[in-house]
Amino acid sequence: MATTVTHSFTKTVSVTSSTASSTSRAKAQGGILEGGNPSVYDPTNPIIIFIIQAGIILIFCRLLHYPLSRIRQPRVIAEVIGGVLLGPSVMGRIPGFTNAIFPAAAMPNLTLVANLGLVLFLFLVGLEVDLRFLGSNWRVALTVSAASMVLPFGLGCAIAWGLYNEFRHEPGLVPISFGTYMLFIGIAMAITAFPVLCRILTELKLLSTPVGVITLAAGVGNDVVGWILLALCVALVNAGSGITALWVLLTCVGYALFLYFAVRPGLMWILRRTHSIENGPSQSIVALTLLIAITSAFFTGVIGVHPIFGAFMAGLICPHEGGFAIKVTEKVEDLVSTLFLPLYFALSGLSTNLGLLNNGITWAYVVGVIAIAFLAKFSGASISARLNGLMWRESFSIGALMSCKGLVELIVLNIGLQAKILSQRTFTIFVVMALVTTFATTPLTSALYPSWYQKKLEAWKRGEIDWDTGNLIDSTDHEDGVDPIAAEKAGSGSVRRLLVYLRLDNMPSLIAFMSLMGSTGSSAPKTHPSKQSSSEEIHQPNRAVEVHGVRMVELTDRDSSVMQVSEIDEFSAHDPLVNTLRTFGQMHNLAASGEVAIVPESGYADMLVTKAADADSNMILLPWSETGSMSETQTISSDSVRNKLASNTYIQFVSTVLNNARCSTAVFVNRGFGGNSVLRERSRILSRTTSSFSIHSANARDQVRPLTDRTHHIFMPFFGGADDKKALRLVLQLAQNSDVTATIIHYETNEERERLLTSGHEQKTGHDKSATVNMTGNLTTDDAVFFSSVTTSLPAGLDSRVLVESCQVEDRVSAAIERAKQEISQNPRNAGDLVVVGRSATRLSTDAGGSKKCLGAFAEVVLASGLRTSVLAVQAAPES
């Protein structure tokens, strides 16, 4: 009996245990190793399908953006087109594609992440909007903004009647009144994409022009008014009655006032107390700012307005002082623009079905919507700008820019689709309109407002040219029939206007070189102001050389970079390099000025050439990068300094400037000029120290001691040609500084000497009229006469500091190198020696490459010889 009971109990327990283990077994975790399909949506693990969706969208968008960026199209075009390709219009026609990659059950997760990115993006848009533009240009901004909104809004309301009656019975729409529908369509027609507008103006280099300033100011007003009207429209749709909509609107207005008069002062108090405006936001300040943004988005969402409006208002209240808004944008923008926004705009493309444009009436509305959206915006803005005194081309350019819809239009359309104001067919019509108008903005503006027209217009406004003929005004009204400005541009005189490319790594040597072109003023002892006599004469310095410095900052595809361009005046006013140049100029009798230019790295060379032409500069001074790269980052190794001449990127930059400059150009390669010694390798051998005094003594070895000899010695070999002539005049100008001595050697071979004597005899008899033409780079009679006339008429003060010689040699290069070694070694403890040479591009072989392509053959030989001297390679202005 006992045995039977025990057997039955054991059997029951075993059966129960096996049943429990079979029902409570955990789900297989091996994934694809156990045969799982990662593309199958699992509600308990939605991250897998989300990663697949996000990866496909990002890859598509990046692949499309590369070719579109070549024709200056904004990234939003690629993102929407990518979504259209992935949606039902193209890829969705592949059987099983949509169900596998974008299943309906997984779309809420993708939409949630995309909407979170949209909230953060509208916060960034608020940061980007600087209301100070409205204050400084309010009159023209108000008229252009109003005209560019009223006309398209009115015509949009007109076409809304046809759209409402044609498509209001399509499935998925909520019953709304025509008034609300008309308001939404009018907003969709009238709004302008401010963020895309900033990007286009920056890429076309129009931000500093009247067209750019007016468009940016009008775009700010257009953007703010458009979002207010859209908030009203959404409130009307979400509200159950008119009185509710009124309460929603009043609550939204009250919240906006609360943000401005309560939250903003509190935020400013915290920022000043934590020094975040001066030093940039800390991680805690960034967290606080984002908390304000999402809290604001939450409030506008729960009162019946879309959350993006709260985020936008939170961005508006953030201060722009000290670049705070830019610094916050830098902390957030990469993740938003790289991941979140492509997801959102790809969703717009996924909701776009071009197959619904399948009949004549639909295509008629496509054409009508595009025509009204563009022509109404274009006409309203153009006529208003013309009435404000702009030229017709300027006015048309403003009209073309204001017609840009871009990503703001797509946000509006998505709100309409989510609120079920628009059907999928109507949504597709407006997406096509947004793509067409955005795509046409850049090429149309480039055609209407090209760079040659901008230059002609600026010269005409300054009264320099006649508009009809393009000729200079009063160019022949001088006593000798020669225009002095034209003579200076031809490079015949000394350098009076110098444009300098300012770089952080080159500032010490640049300052030392520019000091030679100025002076420190009178060295007479000063008298206390209270003890000065009335008869005491005040020293008046000679005419100062005008030096204009341009510092380049790279323009990237980040929004913060575009914000920097819009605040370029503040950057130029507070830039440390520009201010250093201004202070230095005051101390050395130089009329110094400067600015910051924010352009793509590929446009550095063109920007310098343009700035030199605008300033009528006689010469461009290009310092060679200390590291060989375009970046101004701090030098971290001596290897990069030693190999700086091997950088292909910088070689291409210098070559572009040399080829396109219309004035003389000098390339400066620093090797200890100004007394700064070459970097020394720190000893890596550990040594034992016995006290703190020994540590202090070791650090003292790196101290730079004051210069006891502040002089500079210049050596110049003269071989002939236009470049050498310009280099000779520059050397004589530098030698007027009392701290400069110079040796100028005129080199000619015996063969050339005989040829010159023969050609001189033939010229006297009239048999050879072209003997002075220098096409091969050899010395000509004209070169010899020029050298003799310049060096024999030296001012009396230069006789003791300038040595001029002529010699006949077999090998000019070898002889010049040997003489350079003698000259450079005369005073090794001075403030730095300099070899000045003409670039003489005519002597370069067709296969010349590397730094020789930029500096010339002889300069390359000097640098390769190991001489401890800086080199200045001079190229004369091209013949007009």
C-alpha positions in Angstrom: 0.0 0.0 0.0 2.7 2.4 1.0 4.7 1.5 -2.1 1.7 2.2 -4.3 1.1 5.6 -2.8 4.7 6.6 -3.1 4.8 5.6 -6.8 1.6 7.5 -7.6 2.9 10.7 -5.8 6.2 10.5 -7.7 4.5 10.2 -11.0 2.1 13.1 -10.3 5.0 15.4 -9.3 7.0 14.5 -12.4 4.0 15.2 -14.7 3.3 18.5 -13.0 6.9 19.6 -13.2 7.2 18.8 -16.9 4.0 20.6 -17.7 5.1 23.7 -15.8 8.5 23.8 -17.4 7.0 23.5 -20.9 4.5 26.3 -20.4 6.8 28.8 -18.6 9.9 28.4 -20.7 11.4 31.8 -21.7 11.3 32.9 -25.3 14.3 31.9 -27.5 17.0 34.6 -27.2 19.2 33.4 -30.0 17.7 35.6 -32.6 18.9 34.8 -36.1 21.1 32.0 -34.6 17.9 30.2 -33.8 16.1 31.0 -37.1 14.5 34.3 -36.1 13.7 36.9 -38.7 14.7 40.4 -37.6 12.4 42.1 -40.1 9.3 40.6 -38.4 7.9 43.2 -36.1 7.9 42.2 -32.5 5.9 44.5 -30.2 8.0 43.4 -27.2 11.2 44.4 -29.0 10.5 47.2 -31.5 14.0 48.5 -31.6 15.1 45.9 -34.2 12.7 46.9 -36.9 13.3 50.6 -36.0 17.0 50.2 -36.6 16.3 48.6 -40.0 13.9 51.4 -41.0 16.3 54.2 -39.7 19.3 52.7 -41.4 17.5 52.3 -44.8 16.2 55.9 -44.6 19.6 57.4 -43.7 21.4 55.5 -46.4 18.9 56.6 -49.1 18.9 60.2 -48.0 22.7 60.4 -47.9 23.1 58.8 -51.3 20.6 61.2 -52.8 22.0 64.2 -51.1 25.5 63.9 -52.7 24.5 64.5 -56.3 21.8 67.1 -55.4 24.4 69.0 -53.3 26.5 69.4 -56.4 23.7 71.6 -57.8 23.3 73.5 -54.5 20.0 71.8 -53.5 19.2 71.7 -49.7 19.2 68.4 -47.9 15.4 68.4 -47.3 15.0 67.8 -51.1 17.0 64.5 -50.8 15.1 63.5 -47.6 11.7 63.9 -49.1 12.6 62.3 -52.4 14.1 59.4 -50.5 10.8 59.0 -48.6 8.9 59.1 -51.9 11.2 56.4 -53.4 10.6 54.2 -50.3 6.9 54.9 -50.2 4.0 53.5 -52.3 5.1 55.5 -55.4 8.2 53.4 -56.2 9.6 50.8 -53.7 6.1 50.2 -52.3 5.1 48.6 -55.6 7.6 45.8 -54.9 5.5 42.9 -53.5 6.0 42.5 -49.8 8.4 45.5 -49.4 6.1 47.8 -47.4 4.9 44.9 -45.1 8.4 43.8 -44.4 10.2 47.1 -43.9 7.4 49.5 -43.0 4.6 47.4 -41.5 1.6 49.3 -40.2 2.1 48.0 -36.7 5.6 49.4 -36.5 4.8 52.9 -37.9 3.7 54.4 -34.5 7.2 53.9 -33.1 8.9 55.5 -36.1 6.4 58.4 -36.0 7.0 58.9 -32.3 10.8 59.3 -32.8 10.3 61.5 -35.8 7.9 63.8 -33.9 10.3 64.1 -31.0 12.9 65.2 -33.6 10.4 67.6 -35.0 9.9 69.2 -31.6 13.6 69.6 -31.1 14.0 71.0 -34.6 11.4 73.7 -34.1 13.2 74.6 -30.9 16.4 75.0 -33.1 14.4 77.1 -35.6 13.3 79.4 -32.7 16.9 79.7 -31.7 17.9 80.5 -35.3 15.3 83.3 -35.6 16.9 86.5 -34.5 14.2 89.2 -33.9 16.9 91.9 -34.0 16.8 91.7 -37.8 13.2 92.9 -37.7 14.2 95.8 -35.5 17.0 97.0 -37.7 15.2 96.6 -41.0 11.6 96.8 -39.9 10.2 99.1 -42.6 11.3 97.2 -45.7 10.9 93.9 -43.9 7.4 94.7 -43.0 6.4 95.7 -46.5 8.1 92.8 -48.2 6.9 90.3 -45.7 3.3 91.5 -45.8 3.1 91.7 -49.6 4.7 88.2 -49.9 2.0 86.8 -47.5 -1.2 88.7 -48.4 -1.1 88.0 -52.2 -0.4 84.2 -52.0 -2.8 83.9 -49.0 -5.6 85.5 -51.0 -5.1 83.4 -54.1 -4.7 80.4 -51.9 -8.1 81.0 -50.4 -9.5 81.3 -54.0 -8.1 77.9 -55.1 -9.1 76.4 -51.8 -12.8 76.6 -52.9 -12.1 74.2 -55.8 -9.9 71.9 -53.7 -12.5 71.8 -51.0 -15.4 70.8 -53.3 -13.3 68.4 -55.4 -11.6 66.4 -52.7 -13.5 66.8 -49.4 -15.4 63.5 -49.8 -12.3 61.4 -49.9 -11.9 58.8 -47.1 -10.1 59.6 -43.9 -11.1 63.3 -43.6 -12.9 64.9 -40.7 -15.9 67.2 -41.5 -14.6 70.8 -41.2 -16.0 74.1 -42.3 -14.8 75.7 -45.5 -13.5 78.7 -43.5 -11.0 76.5 -41.6 -10.0 74.6 -44.7 -9.5 77.9 -46.5 -7.3 79.3 -43.7 -5.1 76.2 -43.8 -4.7 76.3 -47.6 -3.9 80.0 -47.5 -1.2 79.4 -44.8 0.3 76.6 -46.9 0.6 79.0 -49.9 1.9 82.0 -47.9 4.6 80.5 -45.7 8.3 80.7 -46.4 11.0 78.2 -45.2 13.2 80.4 -43.1 15.9 77.7 -42.2 16.3 76.7 -45.9 16.4 80.4 -46.9 19.3 81.0 -44.6 21.2 78.1 -46.1 20.6 79.2 -49.7 21.6 82.8 -48.9 24.8 81.6 -47.3 25.8 79.2 -50.1 25.1 81.9 -52.7 27.1 84.5 -50.6 24.2 86.9 -50.5 23.8 87.4 -46.7 25.8 90.7 -46.7 24.1 92.1 -49.8 21.0 94.2 -49.8 19.1 91.2 -51.2 20.2 89.0 -48.4 19.6 91.4 -45.6 16.1 92.3 -46.8 15.2 88.6 -47.5 16.4 87.5 -44.1 14.5 90.2 -42.3 11.3 89.6 -44.3 11.7 85.8 -43.8 11.8 86.3 -40.0 8.5 88.2 -40.0 7.0 85.7 -42.5 8.0 82.8 -40.4 6.6 84.1 -37.1 3.3 85.2 -38.6 2.9 81.9 -40.4 3.4 79.9 -37.3 0.8 82.1 -35.4 -1.8 81.6 -38.2 -1.1 77.8 -38.2 -1.6 77.6 -34.5 -4.9 79.4 -34.9 -5.9 76.9 -37.7 -5.0 73.9 -35.6 -6.9 75.3 -32.6 -10.0 75.7 -34.8 -9.7 72.1 -36.0 -9.2 70.6 -32.6 -11.8 72.7 -30.8 -15.3 71.4 -30.5 -16.9 74.9 -30.8 -15.9 78.4 -31.7 -15.8 79.6 -28.1 -13.4 76.8 -27.3 -11.1 77.8 -30.1 -11.2 81.3 -28.8 -10.2 80.1 -25.3 -7.4 78.0 -26.8 -6.1 81.0 -28.7 -6.2 83.3 -25.7 -4.5 80.7 -23.5 -1.7 80.4 -26.2 -1.3 84.2 -26.2 -1.1 84.3 -22.4 1.4 81.5 -22.4 3.6 83.4 -24.9 3.5 86.5 -22.7 4.4 84.3 -19.7 7.4 82.9 -21.5 8.7 86.4 -22.5 8.0 88.3 -19.2 8.5 85.6 -16.6 10.6 82.6 -18.0 13.0 84.7 -20.1 14.1 87.0 -17.2 14.6 84.0 -15.0 16.6 82.2 -17.6 18.7 85.3 -18.2 19.4 85.6 -14.4 20.6 82.0 -14.3 22.8 82.4 -17.4 24.4 85.5 -16.0 24.9 84.0 -12.6 26.6 80.9 -14.0 28.5 83.0 -16.7 27.0 80.8 -19.4 26.7 83.7 -21.8 30.4 84.5 -21.7 31.8 81.0 -21.3 29.1 78.9 -23.1 26.5 76.6 -21.7 27.5 73.8 -19.4 25.8 70.4 -19.5 23.4 71.5 -16.7 22.4 74.7 -18.6 21.8 72.6 -21.8 19.6 70.3 -19.8 17.7 73.2 -18.3 17.2 74.8 -21.8 15.9 71.5 -23.2 13.7 71.0 -20.3 12.1 74.4 -21.0 11.6 73.4 -24.6 9.9 70.1 -24.0 7.8 71.5 -21.1 6.7 74.3 -23.4 5.9 71.7 -26.1 3.9 69.7 -23.5 1.8 72.8 -22.5 0.9 73.8 -26.1 0.1 70.2 -26.8 -2.3 69.7 -23.9 -4.2 73.0 -24.6 -5.1 71.8 -28.1 -2.3 73.4 -30.2 0.5 71.3 -31.7 3.6 70.7 -29.4 5.9 72.2 -32.0 4.6 75.7 -31.3 5.7 75.5 -27.7 9.1 74.4 -28.7 9.4 77.2 -31.2 8.4 79.8 -28.6 11.0 78.3 -26.2 13.7 78.9 -28.8 12.6 82.5 -29.4 13.1 83.5 -25.8 16.7 82.2 -25.7 19.2 85.0 -25.8 21.6 85.7 -28.7 24.0 87.7 -26.6 27.5 86.3 -26.5 26.5 83.7 -29.1 24.5 81.7 -26.5 21.9 80.6 -29.0 24.6 79.4 -31.4 26.4 77.4 -28.7 23.2 75.7 -27.6 22.5 74.8 -31.2 25.9 73.3 -31.5 25.2 71.0 -28.6 21.9 69.6 -30.1 21.9 70.0 -33.9 23.9 67.0 -35.0 21.6 64.3 -33.6 18.5 66.2 -34.7 19.6 67.0 -38.3 21.4 63.6 -38.8 18.9 61.2 -37.4 15.6 62.7 -36.4 14.8 65.0 -39.3 15.5 62.5 -42.1 13.0 60.2 -40.4 10.4 62.9 -40.2 10.7 64.0 -43.8 11.0 60.5 -45.1 7.7 59.9 -43.4 6.3 62.7 -45.5 7.6 60.9 -48.6 6.1 57.6 -47.3 2.7 59.4 -47.1 3.1 60.7 -50.6 1.6 58.5 -53.3 2.2 59.8 -56.8 -0.1 57.2 -58.1 -3.0 59.2 -56.8 -2.3 61.9 -59.4 -4.1 59.8 -62.0 -6.5 62.1 -63.8 -6.7 65.4 -65.6 -8.4 67.4 -62.9 -5.9 66.3 -60.3 -3.0 67.4 -62.6 -4.8 70.6 -63.3 -4.8 71.3 -59.6 -1.1 70.4 -59.3 -0.2 73.0 -62.0 -2.6 75.5 -60.4 -1.2 75.1 -56.9 2.4 75.4 -58.1 1.6 78.5 -60.2 -0.2 80.3 -57.4 2.4 79.3 -54.8 5.3 80.6 -56.9 3.9 83.5 -58.9 1.9 85.0 -56.1 4.9 84.9 -53.7 7.3 86.1 -56.5 5.1 89.0 -57.6 4.2 90.2 -54.1 7.8 90.3 -52.8 9.2 91.7 -56.1 6.8 94.6 -56.4 7.2 95.5 -52.7 11.0 95.4 -53.0 10.9 97.6 -56.1 8.7 100.1 -54.3 11.3 100.3 -51.6 13.9 101.5 -54.1 15.7 98.3 -55.2 16.6 97.5 -58.8 14.4 95.2 -60.8 17.0 92.3 -60.7 17.3 92.7 -56.9 13.6 92.7 -56.5 13.1 89.6 -58.7 15.8 87.9 -56.6 14.0 88.6 -53.4 10.8 87.3 -55.0 12.5 84.1 -56.0 14.0 83.6 -52.6 10.8 84.3 -50.7 9.0 81.6 -52.8 11.1 78.9 -51.2 8.9 76.5 -49.3 11.3 73.8 -48.1 10.9 71.9 -44.8 8.6 74.4 -43.1 6.0 73.7 -45.8 6.3 70.0 -45.3 5.8 70.4 -41.5 2.6 72.4 -42.2 1.4 69.7 -44.7 2.1 66.9 -42.2 0.1 68.8 -39.5 -2.7 69.0 -42.0 -2.5 65.3 -42.8 -2.4 64.3 -39.1 -5.3 66.6 -38.4 -7.2 65.0 -41.3 -7.6 68.4 -43.0 -5.9 67.1 -46.1 -6.5 63.8 -47.9 -3.6 61.8 -49.1 -4.2 63.0 -52.7 -4.3 66.7 -51.7 -1.2 66.1 -49.5 0.6 64.7 -52.5 -0.3 67.7 -54.6 1.2 70.1 -52.1 4.3 68.0 -51.6 5.0 68.2 -55.3 4.5 72.0 -55.1 6.9 72.2 -52.2 9.6 70.2 -54.0 9.3 72.2 -57.2 9.4 75.6 -55.6 12.3 74.7 -53.3 14.2 73.1 -56.2 13.8 76.1 -58.4 15.0 78.7 -55.8 18.7 78.3 -56.0 19.2 78.2 -59.9 16.7 81.0 -60.4 18.4 83.3 -57.9 21.8 82.5 -59.4 20.5 83.5 -62.8 18.8 86.7 -61.6 21.5 87.9 -59.3 24.9 86.7 -60.6 28.2 87.9 -59.1 29.1 90.1 -62.1 25.8 92.0 -61.7 26.4 92.4 -58.0 29.9 93.9 -58.6 28.5 96.2 -61.3 25.7 97.4 -59.1 28.0 98.1 -56.2 30.4 100.1 -58.4 27.4 102.0 -59.9 26.0 102.9 -56.4 29.5 104.2 -55.4 29.5 106.4 -58.5 32.5 104.7 -60.0 31.0 103.6 -63.4 28.5 104.6 -65.9 25.6 102.1 -65.8 24.9 102.0 -69.6 28.5 101.7 -70.8 30.2 100.2 -67.7 33.1 102.6 -68.1 34.8 104.4 -65.2 33.5 107.9 -64.6 36.0 110.7 -65.0 38.8 108.2 -65.8 40.5 110.7 -68.2 40.1 113.9 -66.4 43.6 113.9 -64.9 46.3 116.4 -66.0 48.6 113.8 -67.4 45.8 111.6 -68.8 46.6 108.7 -66.5 44.3 107.5 -63.8 46.3 107.1 -60.6 44.0 104.3 -59.3 44.6 102.4 -62.5 48.3 103.0 -62.2 48.3 101.6 -58.7 46.3 98.6 -59.7 48.8 97.9 -62.5 51.4 97.4 -59.8 53.8 100.1 -60.9 54.0 101.8 -57.5 54.6 100.6 -54.0 52.0 98.6 -52.1 49.5 101.0 -50.5 46.6 98.6 -49.9 47.4 95.2 -48.6 44.9 92.4 -48.0 46.1 89.8 -45.5 44.8 86.3 -45.0 44.7 86.0 -41.2 45.4 82.6 -39.6 45.8 81.8 -36.0 49.0 79.7 -36.5 50.7 82.5 -38.6 49.9 85.6 -36.5 53.3 85.9 -34.9 55.2 85.9 -38.2 52.5 88.0 -39.9 52.7 90.7 -37.3 56.5 90.7 -37.6 56.4 91.1 -41.4 53.7 93.7 -41.4 55.6 95.8 -38.9 58.2 96.4 -41.7 55.5 98.2 -43.7 54.7 100.6 -40.9 56.5 102.6 -38.2 56.3 103.1 -34.5 56.2 106.9 -34.9 58.6 109.5 -33.5 61.1 108.3 -31.0 61.4 111.8 -29.4 60.9 111.8 -25.6 57.4 112.6 -24.4 56.3 115.4 -22.1 53.6 115.3 -19.5 50.4 116.9 -21.0 50.3 119.5 -18.2 53.8 120.6 -19.0 53.6 120.8 -22.8 54.2 124.2 -24.4 51.8 125.5 -27.0 54.7 125.8 -29.5 55.5 122.1 -29.3 55.0 120.5 -32.7 53.0 117.3 -33.0 54.6 114.7 -35.2 52.5 113.8 -38.2 53.2 110.3 -39.5 53.5 109.6 -43.2 50.7 108.2 -45.2 49.9 104.8 -43.7 49.7 101.6 -45.7 46.1 100.3 -45.6 46.0 96.7 -44.3 42.8 94.8 -44.4 42.7 91.4 -42.8 40.3 88.6 -43.6 39.9 85.6 -41.3 38.2 82.6 -42.8 35.9 80.4 -40.8 34.6 77.2 -42.4 30.9 77.1 -43.3 29.6 73.6 -42.6 26.2 72.1 -43.2 25.3 72.7 -39.5 22.6 75.2 -38.6 24.9 76.8 -36.1 27.3 77.6 -38.9 24.6 79.4 -40.8 23.6 81.3 -37.6 27.2 82.5 -37.4 26.9 83.9 -40.9 23.8 85.8 -39.9 25.6 87.3 -37.0 28.8 88.0 -38.9 29.1 91.6 -37.8 29.3 90.6 -34.1 31.9 88.0 -35.0 34.0 90.5 -36.8 33.7 93.0 -34.0 34.9 90.5 -31.3 37.2 88.2 -33.2 40.6 88.1 -31.4 42.7 88.0 -34.6 40.9 90.9 -36.2 41.2 93.0 -33.0 44.8 92.1 -32.7 45.4 93.4 -36.2 43.5 96.7 -35.5 45.5 97.3 -32.3 48.8 96.4 -34.0 48.0 98.8 -36.9 47.4 101.7 -34.5 50.8 101.1 -32.9 52.7 100.8 -36.2 51.2 103.5 -38.3 49.1 101.1 -40.4 45.5 101.8 -41.4 44.3 98.4 -40.3 40.8 96.9 -40.6 39.5 93.4 -40.7 36.5 91.1 -41.0 35.5 87.5 -40.6 34.2 85.6 -43.6 32.3 82.3 -43.1 32.4 80.3 -46.3 32.9 76.6 -47.3 36.5 75.6 -47.3 36.4 75.1 -51.1 35.5 78.8 -51.4 38.4 80.3 -49.3 40.4 81.2 -52.4 37.5 82.8 -54.3 36.6 84.8 -51.2 40.1 86.2 -50.8 40.2 87.2 -54.5 36.7 88.8 -54.2 37.7 90.7 -51.1 40.9 92.0 -52.7 38.9 93.2 -55.7 36.3 94.9 -53.6 39.0 96.7 -51.5 41.1 97.7 -54.6 44.1 96.0 -53.0 47.5 96.3 -54.5 48.7 93.0 -53.1 47.4 89.8 -51.3 49.6 88.4 -48.6 49.2 84.7 -48.2 50.9 83.0 -45.2 51.8 79.4 -45.7 50.1 77.2 -43.1 52.4 76.2 -40.2 51.0 72.7 -40.3 50.3 72.5 -44.1 46.5 72.1 -43.5 43.6 74.5 -44.0 42.7 74.1 -40.4 44.0 76.5 -37.8 44.2 73.9 -35.1 47.2 74.1 -32.7 50.4 72.5 -33.8 50.8 69.2 -31.9 54.0 67.9 -33.4 57.1 69.2 -35.1 56.7 66.7 -37.9 53.7 68.5 -39.3 55.7 71.8 -39.3 58.6 70.2 -41.2 56.3 68.7 -43.8 54.1 71.7 -44.2 55.1 72.3 -47.8 53.8 68.8 -48.8 50.1 69.5 -48.2 48.1 69.1 -51.4 45.1 70.9 -50.0 47.0 74.0 -49.2 48.9 73.9 -52.4 45.6 73.8 -54.3 44.3 76.8 -52.2 47.4 78.9 -52.9 47.4 78.0 -56.6 43.8 79.0 -57.0 44.5 82.4 -55.5 47.5 82.9 -57.7 45.6 82.0 -60.8 42.6 84.1 -60.1 43.9 87.2 -58.4 43.8 90.4 -60.4 46.4 92.1 -58.2 49.9 91.2 -57.1 50.2 88.3 -54.7 52.9 87.4 -52.2 53.2 83.9 -50.5 55.1 84.0 -47.2 56.7 80.9 -45.8 57.8 81.4 -42.2 61.1 80.0 -40.8 61.8 81.9 -37.7 60.8 85.4 -38.9 60.3 87.7 -36.0 62.7 85.8 -33.7 60.5 82.9 -33.0 62.7 79.8 -33.1 62.0 76.5 -34.7 60.3 74.0 -32.5 62.6 71.8 -30.5 62.1 68.2 -29.7 61.5 67.7 -26.0 63.8 65.2 -24.4 62.1 62.0 -23.6 64.8 60.8 -21.3 63.7 60.8 -17.7 66.0 62.7 -15.4 66.1 62.8 -11.6 65.2 66.1 -9.9 66.3 66.9 -6.4 64.2 69.9 -5.5 61.5 72.2 -6.7 64.2 74.7 -7.8 65.5 72.3 -10.3 62.0 71.9 -11.8 61.7 75.6 -12.1 65.1 75.8 -13.8 64.1 73.2 -16.3 61.0 75.1 -17.2 63.0 78.3 -17.6 64.9 76.7 -20.5 61.8 77.2 -22.6 61.5 80.9 -22.0 61.8 83.2 -25.0 64.3 85.9 -24.2 64.0 89.5 -25.4 65.6 90.3 -28.8 68.8 92.3 -28.5 68.9 92.8 -32.3 65.6 93.7 -33.8 66.9 94.0 -37.4 66.0 92.0 -40.5 68.2 91.3 -43.5 66.6 90.8 -46.9 68.3 89.1 -49.8 66.9 89.3 -53.3 68.3 87.8 -56.5 67.0 89.6 -59.6 66.6 87.4 -62.7 64.2 89.5 -64.7 60.5 89.4 -65.5 57.4 91.1 -64.2 57.4 89.1 -61.0 61.0 90.1 -60.2 60.2 93.7 -60.9 57.4 93.7 -58.4 59.5 91.9 -55.9 62.3 94.5 -56.3 59.9 97.4 -55.6 58.5 95.6 -52.6 62.1 95.1 -51.2 62.8 98.7 -51.6 59.6 99.6 -49.8 60.4 97.3 -46.9 64.0 98.7 -46.8 62.5 102.1 -45.9 62.1 100.7 -42.4 65.2 101.6 -40.3 65.4 98.0 -39.0 65.9 96.5 -42.4 69.0 96.0 -44.5 68.9 94.5 -48.0 71.2 93.0 -50.6 70.0 93.0 -54.2 72.0 91.1 -56.8 71.3 91.4 -60.5 72.3 88.0 -62.1 72.9 87.5 -65.8 74.8 84.9 -67.7 77.6 85.6 -70.2 75.4 84.3 -73.0 72.6 86.6 -72.0 74.9 89.5 -71.7 76.1 89.1 -75.3 72.5 88.7 -76.5 71.5 91.9 -74.7 74.4 93.8 -76.3 73.4 92.5 -79.7 69.7 93.2 -79.3 70.6 96.7 -78.0 72.5 97.4 -81.2 69.7 96.1 -83.3 67.1 98.3 -81.5 69.3 101.4 -82.2 69.4 100.5 -85.9 65.7 99.7 -85.9 66.1 96.0 -87.1 64.5 94.3 -84.1 61.3 95.6 -82.6 60.5 92.7 -80.3 63.7 92.2 -78.5 62.2 93.2 -75.2 59.4 90.6 -75.2 60.0 88.2 -72.4 58.3 84.9 -73.2 60.8 82.4 -71.9 61.8 84.0 -68.6 65.3 85.1 -69.8 66.7 88.5 -69.1 65.8 91.2 -71.6 67.0 94.7 -72.3 63.8 96.0 -70.6 64.7 94.2 -67.4 68.2 95.5 -67.4 67.0 99.1 -68.0 64.4 98.7 -65.3 66.9 97.4 -62.7 69.3 100.2 -63.5 66.7 103.0 -63.3 65.3 101.8 -60.0 68.5 101.0 -58.2 70.3 104.2 -59.3 67.6 106.5 -57.9 67.5 105.2 -54.3 66.6 107.8 -51.7 69.5 109.1 -49.7 68.4 107.3 -46.5 68.7 103.8 -48.2 72.3 104.1 -49.3 73.8 102.9 -46.1 71.3 100.0 -45.7 70.9 98.6 -49.2 73.6 97.0 -51.3 73.1 96.7 -55.0 75.3 94.7 -57.3 75.3 93.2 -60.8 77.3 90.1 -61.8 77.7 87.7 -64.7 77.7 84.0 -63.9 77.3 80.7 -65.8 74.7 79.2 -63.4 72.5 81.9 -61.9 70.7 79.6 -59.5 73.8 78.1 -58.0 75.5 81.5 -57.7 72.4 82.9 -56.0 72.2 80.1 -53.5 75.9 80.5 -52.6 75.4 84.2 -52.1 72.3 83.6 -50.0 74.2 81.4 -47.6 76.7 84.2 -47.1 74.0 86.9 -46.6 71.9 84.8 -44.2 74.8 83.8 -42.0 75.9 87.4 -41.3 73.8 88.0 -38.2 72.2 84.8 -36.8 70.9 86.5 -33.7 68.7 89.1 -35.4 64.9 89.1 -35.7 64.9 86.9 -38.8 66.1 87.0 -42.4 64.1 87.0 -45.5 64.7 85.9 -49.1 62.4 87.7 -51.6 62.1 86.2 -55.0 59.8 86.6 -58.0 57.6 83.6 -58.6 58.4 83.7 -62.3 55.8 81.2 -63.5 57.1 81.4 -67.0 60.2 79.5 -65.9 58.2 76.6 -64.5 58.0 73.4 -66.5 54.6 72.1 -67.4 55.1 69.2 -65.0 55.9 71.3 -62.0 54.1 70.2 -59.0 54.0 70.4 -55.2 55.0 73.7 -53.5 57.1 74.6 -56.6 53.9 75.1 -58.4 53.0 77.9 -55.9 56.3 79.4 -54.9 58.4 79.1 -58.1 61.5 77.2 -58.9 64.1 79.3 -57.1 62.0 79.6 -53.9 61.7 75.8 -53.8 65.5 75.5 -54.1 66.0 78.0 -51.2 63.6 76.1 -49.0 65.2 72.8 -49.9 68.8 74.1 -49.2 68.2 74.1 -45.4 68.9 77.8 -45.0 67.3 79.2 -41.8 65.4 82.0 -43.6 61.9 82.8 -44.4 60.9 83.1 -48.1 58.5 85.6 -49.8 57.5 84.6 -53.3 56.0 87.5 -55.3 53.7 87.4 -58.3 53.0 90.5 -60.2 49.4 91.5 -61.2 48.4 90.1 -64.5 48.3 92.3 -67.5 44.8 93.7 -68.1 
